[in-house]
Amino acid sequence: MFPGFGGVGMVFNQEAEHESQWAAICSISDKLGMTSETLRRWVRQVETDEGRRAGLTTDEREQLNELAQENRDLQRANEILKSAAAFSGGAPRSVIPRAPTRVWISTSAEEESPNASHAR
């Protein structure tokens, strides 16, 4: 679970031999070649996981991190969908007005548009 779980166990086993838990942590961390703060944090987390101390357990913290990541992913997906809706016409777009176009439909070869004589 923790890289120094052996050190954490040593703190719990030797705590009575020291004047305080902090004194045990300092003594054991020196012997293990690590910082006292690192070992203290591991001790606190194990105490939390075992219900001796209030706070988020390791499993709860992992679940919280997973939910936070899922929330970020859903927010990103929502933004993508909003952009796609705007692009595809789901949201109002500005319209550039165009001049009307005349279409000449002839029913025979003799009927031509008024501009047809100019095109020849």
HUBEL-V858297 format. One record per residue. N is the residue number from 1. RES is the residue in one small letter. PSI is psi in radians with two decimals (none if undefined). OMEGA is omega in radians with two decimals (999 if undefined). Layout:
BEGIN
n=N res=RES psi=PSI omega=OMEGA
n=N res=RES psi=PSI omega=OMEGA
END
This chain:
BEGIN
n=1 res=m psi=-1.03 omega=3.09
n=2 res=f psi=2.49 omega=-3.12
n=3 res=p psi=-0.57 omega=-3.10
n=4 res=g psi=0.58 omega=-3.09
n=5 res=f psi=-0.57 omega=3.06
n=6 res=g psi=-0.71 omega=3.08
n=7 res=g psi=-0.65 omega=3.10
n=8 res=v psi=-0.77 omega=3.09
n=9 res=g psi=-0.67 omega=3.10
n=10 res=m psi=-0.69 omega=3.12
n=11 res=v psi=-0.80 omega=-3.12
n=12 res=f psi=-0.68 omega=-3.12
n=13 res=n psi=-0.59 omega=-3.05
n=14 res=q psi=0.08 omega=-3.10
n=15 res=e psi=-0.68 omega=-3.11
n=16 res=a psi=-0.42 omega=-3.13
n=17 res=e psi=-0.11 omega=-3.13
n=18 res=h psi=2.84 omega=-3.11
n=19 res=e psi=-0.35 omega=3.09
n=20 res=s psi=2.91 omega=3.08
n=21 res=q psi=-0.66 omega=3.13
n=22 res=w psi=-0.69 omega=3.10
n=23 res=a psi=-0.69 omega=3.10
n=24 res=a psi=-0.74 omega=3.13
n=25 res=i psi=-0.80 omega=-3.13
n=26 res=c psi=-0.77 omega=-3.12
n=27 res=s psi=-0.82 omega=-3.08
n=28 res=i psi=-0.69 omega=3.14
n=29 res=s psi=-0.64 omega=3.08
n=30 res=d psi=-0.74 omega=-3.14
n=31 res=k psi=-0.56 omega=-3.11
n=32 res=l psi=-0.13 omega=3.13
n=33 res=g psi=0.67 omega=3.12
n=34 res=m psi=2.94 omega=3.13
n=35 res=t psi=2.61 omega=3.12
n=36 res=s psi=-0.64 omega=-3.11
n=37 res=e psi=-0.71 omega=3.12
n=38 res=t psi=-0.85 omega=-3.14
n=39 res=l psi=-0.66 omega=3.11
n=40 res=r psi=-0.75 omega=3.13
n=41 res=r psi=-0.72 omega=3.12
n=42 res=w psi=-0.73 omega=3.12
n=43 res=v psi=-0.80 omega=-3.14
n=44 res=r psi=-0.70 omega=-3.12
n=45 res=q psi=-0.72 omega=3.10
n=46 res=v psi=-0.70 omega=3.09
n=47 res=e psi=-0.69 omega=3.10
n=48 res=t psi=-0.79 omega=-3.13
n=49 res=d psi=-0.58 omega=-3.12
n=50 res=e psi=-0.01 omega=3.09
n=51 res=g psi=0.16 omega=3.12
n=52 res=r psi=-0.33 omega=-3.06
n=53 res=r psi=2.53 omega=3.12
n=54 res=a psi=2.63 omega=3.09
n=55 res=g psi=3.14 omega=3.14
n=56 res=l psi=2.30 omega=3.05
n=57 res=t psi=2.95 omega=3.13
n=58 res=t psi=-0.75 omega=3.13
n=59 res=d psi=-0.75 omega=3.12
n=60 res=e psi=-0.69 omega=3.13
n=61 res=r psi=-0.72 omega=3.10
n=62 res=e psi=-0.75 omega=3.13
n=63 res=q psi=-0.72 omega=3.12
n=64 res=l psi=-0.75 omega=3.11
n=65 res=n psi=-0.70 omega=3.10
n=66 res=e psi=-0.74 omega=3.12
n=67 res=l psi=-0.66 omega=3.10
n=68 res=a psi=-0.72 omega=3.11
n=69 res=q psi=-0.74 omega=3.11
n=70 res=e psi=-0.69 omega=3.11
n=71 res=n psi=-0.77 omega=3.10
n=72 res=r psi=-0.72 omega=3.13
n=73 res=d psi=-0.73 omega=3.14
n=74 res=l psi=-0.67 omega=3.09
n=75 res=q psi=-0.72 omega=3.11
n=76 res=r psi=-0.78 omega=3.13
n=77 res=a psi=-0.68 omega=3.13
n=78 res=n psi=-0.73 omega=3.10
n=79 res=e psi=-0.69 omega=3.11
n=80 res=i psi=-0.76 omega=3.12
n=81 res=l psi=-0.67 omega=3.09
n=82 res=k psi=-0.74 omega=3.13
n=83 res=s psi=-0.72 omega=3.14
n=84 res=a psi=-0.68 omega=3.13
n=85 res=a psi=-0.71 omega=3.13
n=86 res=a psi=-0.69 omega=-3.12
n=87 res=f psi=-0.66 omega=-3.05
n=88 res=s psi=0.02 omega=3.09
n=89 res=g psi=0.09 omega=3.11
n=90 res=g psi=-0.32 omega=3.12
n=91 res=a psi=2.69 omega=-3.12
n=92 res=p psi=2.45 omega=3.07
n=93 res=r psi=2.73 omega=3.08
n=94 res=s psi=2.46 omega=-3.11
n=95 res=v psi=2.28 omega=3.10
n=96 res=i psi=2.04 omega=-3.12
n=97 res=p psi=2.48 omega=3.10
n=98 res=r psi=2.71 omega=3.07
n=99 res=a psi=2.55 omega=3.13
n=100 res=p psi=2.56 omega=3.14
n=101 res=t psi=2.35 omega=3.10
n=102 res=r psi=2.37 omega=3.11
n=103 res=v psi=2.21 omega=3.12
n=104 res=w psi=2.17 omega=3.11
n=105 res=i psi=2.08 omega=3.13
n=106 res=s psi=2.51 omega=3.12
n=107 res=t psi=-0.26 omega=3.09
n=108 res=s psi=2.98 omega=-3.12
n=109 res=a psi=-0.41 omega=-3.10
n=110 res=e psi=-0.52 omega=3.14
n=111 res=e psi=2.12 omega=3.11
n=112 res=e psi=2.89 omega=3.12
n=113 res=s psi=2.75 omega=3.14
n=114 res=p psi=-0.44 omega=-3.12
n=115 res=n psi=-0.10 omega=-3.07
n=116 res=a psi=-0.59 omega=-3.12
n=117 res=s psi=-0.51 omega=3.14
n=118 res=h psi=-0.43 omega=-3.09
n=119 res=a psi=-0.38 omega=-3.08
n=120 res=r psi=none omega=999
END
